Amino acid sequence: MGIKTMKTVPPVHRIALLFNGSKIYDRGIISGIGNYLSSTRVSWDLFLEEDFLCRLKGIERWQGDGIIADFDDPLIGEALAGIRLPVVAVGGSYQDERAYPKGIPYVATDNHALIKAAYEHLIEAGLTRFACFSLPEAQANRWAQEREKAFRHLLQRDGLHAQVYRGLGTSAPLWDSAVEQQITWLQSLPKPIGIIAVTDARARQLLQACLTAGIAVPEQVALIGIDNDPLTRTLTRVPLSSVIQGTETMGRTAARLLHQMLHGMPSSGTHILIPPDAVNVQASSLHQPLGDPYVMQALLFIRQYACQGIKTAQVAAYVG
């Protein structure tokens, strides 16, 4: 009798994913990790919280084999400092190499390329003035400040003035003040103008401020966000243009790096930049210069109330 050949069963590795699934950015990365697992012979037992939120309490005592984590959250970087498991970091890119975590492979969304894609789209739409709507400066918003830097660099390169507005954070007590300040800023801008928001959520807020103030989008203000969040699109009266981040590629790349590390391949200090996938062009940035202010007012009214069965007489009454 011949000797039966035993099949080699790949080891099962226990991997923790430290992300906040409430964000489309994190969900896209998690999806990319899942796609890597389904397309390879990798055998991983994935740990995520049941509600897909990130909780760090006790993570230093976790008995697993590796971790993939969102290092845009500074608390995650602090919690994993000194941990002896293989770790792959995911987050935003930095102009200054010293800003990356030391000794940890890092898969980054290319912040400069994201802003460049949005900027070039607005140029193609015929805009010659540009502004950026960002977030308040904070450790948790370092990626937003990197996008500001990219915006300033691109406009400086082209000899243009860079308008950057951070505004207030999003919270119920500050909401009215935030909207009032956004409207004041919008009214102060020369028009027509193209505005890049650092996220779709910020773009949605600014779009609502435009509608509240009677500022025509995209005739006076052309808007584009970043993330291509389908939920955000359902919450806007004017469909929102957005840059699609390469999050699934980021997830697959991070999983591949960790897979290699688990099999003894060194990856310390590796930085991989992932460009955006594309620009999803919608009505908010389809700027077409119009000389007649009455036409602009009519288009604004139609965009806001087209789904409510408005009649020609109502449009005429609004325009006056």
N, C-alpha and C positions, 0 to 999 in steps of 0.2 A: 504494500500500500504506500502511495506517495504521501509526502508530508504536506498538509494543507497550509497554504500561505495565509497568514493572519493579516487582515486589513488594518492599516494604521488609522486609528481614530484621532482626529485632531483634538488637542486639549481644549476644554471649555474655559474661557477666561471671563472673569467677572469685571465688568466695566461700568463705571459710574459716569453718567452724563449730567453735568451741572449747568443747566440752562433754565431760562424762564419761558415756558411754552406759551405764555400770553402774548409774546412778541412774534410777529411773522418772521423776523430775522432769525430768531432762535429756532422756530419751527422748521424753517428751510434747512438749517444746518442739521438738525436732528433727522430730517427726511433724507438728507445726503448720506448720513451715517448709516441709516437703514438700507439705503440703496447699495452701499458698499457691501454690507453684510449679505444681502440677497444675491449679489452678483459674484461672490467669491465663496471659498470654502471656509471662511472664518466662522468659528463657533464661539459666539460671545453671549453671555448672560448679562443683559443690560439693566442697570439700576436707574430708574427715574422715579420721582415722587408721583403718586397717583394722580395728582392734579397738574402735573408737569411744571410745577414751580420749583425753584431752587431753594433748598434749606441746608444750611451749612453746619448746623449744630451737630457735633460729634463726627464730622467728616474725617478728622485726623485719626479716628479709631476705626475707620471703615476697613474691613478685611477683604480687599479686592485685589485686582491685578493691574488696573490702570484707570485713568481718568481723562475725559475730554471735557473742557470747561470754557465758559465764556469769560475771558479775562477783561472785557470791557467793564465788568463789575469789579471795582477795586477790592471789595470784601472777599471775592473769590480768590484773587491773587494772594491776599493776606492769609486766608484760611489754608491755602495749599503751600505756603512757604515752608520749605524744609521737609515736606512729605516725601517719603522714600519710594513711592510708587511712580511708574512711568506716567507722565502728564503731557498732554498736548493742549496748548492754548489756542483759542480762537478769538478773534476780535478785530478792531479797526487798525489800519496801518498808521505808522508814525513817520514824520519827516526825519526826526531825530532817532537814530538807531538806539541810543541809550535809553529810550522810553520803553523798549521791549523788555519783558521779563528775562532775567539772565538764566542761561542754561536750560531753557525750555523751548522746544520747537513751537513755532507760532504760525498759524494760518490766518492771513489777514485779508479782509475786504479792502480793496485799493481805494482809499478815500479820495485821492487825487483824481483817479480815473472816473469815479462816480460823479464828482463835480464837473469834470471836463465833459462828460457825456451830456449832462444837463445843460451846461453852458453852450456847447456846440449846437444842441437842439434849438435853444432860444435864438442863437445867431441865425440859424437856418430859417427860423420863423420870421426873420426880418427885424429883430430887436437890436438896438444899438446902446441901450442903457440897461444896467443890471444891478440887482441887489440880492442879498442873502438874508434869509430869516433863520436864525440859529436858536440856541438854547442858552440859558444862564450858565456862566462858567462854574464848573464843579468837577471833582475827580471822576464822578460817574458819567460826565459828559465830555470826557477828553476826546472821544471820537468826533463830537460835534465841532470842537475847537480845531481839530485837524482839517475838517471840511471847510471851516472858515479860512484857514491858512491856504488851502488849495484854491479857494475862490479868489482871495487877495492876490495870490501868485499869478493866476491866469489873467486877471484884469490888469495887473501891473505889467505883465508881459506885453499886453496889447495896448498899453498906454491909456487905459480907461480908469475912471474913478470907481472904487469899490465901496458900496454901501452895505454895511453889515449891521443888523439889528437883532439883539438877543431876546428882548422882551422879558416877561415874567414866566415863571414855571406854571405848570398846569395844576391848579387846585381850586376847589369850590370857593373858599373865601376870597381868592384873588381874581376870580374869573372876570367879574365886571371891570375891574381895573385893567386887567390884561387886554381885554377887547378894546376898551377906550384908548389905551396906549397904542395898540396895533393900528387902530383907525387914524389916530393922530400921525403916526409914522407914515402910513400909506398916503394920507393926504399931503404930506410934506414932500413926497417923491416927485421928481419930474416924470412926465408920462408922454408916450407909452413907455413901459418898463417891463423887463423880464425879471421875475424873482425866483430864486432857487431856495426851497426850504430843505433843511437838513434831514427831515423825515416827512412821510405822508401825513402823520398826525399834526405836525406844525403847518404843513401846507393846508390841511383842512381848516385849521383855526383861522389862518389868514384869508382863505377863500370865504369863510363865513363873515369875517370882518369886512371884506370887500362888498359883499352882498348887503350887509347891514348899512354900510355907508353909501350905497348906491354907486360904487365904483365898478365899471364894466369889466368883466373877465371874459375873454382875454384881450378885449380891444384896448383897455387902458393899462391893465395889469395882467400879464401872462404868467401863469404859475406852474411850477413843476416840483414834485416832491421826490423822495427816495424811499423805496421799499416795495412799491407795487402791491400795497395791502388791499385785498378785495373788500375787506370789511370797511375800511376807510372810504372806498369808492361808493359804497352804498349809503354813506352818511353825508354825501355832498350833492347839492343841486346841479352843479356843473361838474361833469366827469373830469377826474383829476389825472393829469399826465404824471408819469413817475419813471424813475430809473430802476430797473430790475437788478437787484444785487445777485451775485453768483453764489448764493448761499448753499445750494445743493452741491456745487463743486467744492465749496469750502468743507462741507461735511464729509464728502467722500475723501478729500485730501487728508483731513485730520484723521479719519479712520485708517487710511493707508499708512500714515506715519506711525500711529500707535501700533498697528499690526506689525510693522517692521521692528519697532522697539521691543515688543513682546518676544520677538525671535532674535534678539541680540544685536540688531543693527543700530548703531549710534545715530541720533538725530539732534543732539544737543545744539542749540543755537541756530537751527534752521529757520529761516523766515521765507514764507511763500506768499506772494501777493496774488489775489484772485480778482480779475477785472469784472465789471458788471456784465450781465448777459445782454441787455438791450434797453431801449427806451420804449415804454408803452405810451404812445402819443394819444391823448384824449383832448377834449374840447378846451380845457383850462389853459392850454399853451398854444392853441392854433390861432396865433395872432394874425389878423389881416387888417392892415391900416385902413381906417375909415375916416374920411374928412368930415362927414356930416354928423354932428352930435345927436340929432334926432334919430338917425339910424342906429347909433350906438345905444341910445336909451331904449329903443324898441327891441333890439336884440337882447338886451339885459332883461327886460320884462318877459320876453318870450322864453328865454332859458329858465327863468325862475318858475314860471307858471304853465309851461307847455303841457304838463301832465294833467292839468285841471280843466282842460277843455275851453281855454280862453278864446274869445272872438276878436275879430278885427277891430270892432268898435272899442273894446277894452284896451287894446294896444294903443289906439289913437288917443283915447282919453288919458292914458298914462303919460304919453309923450306930450300931450297938450297942444 
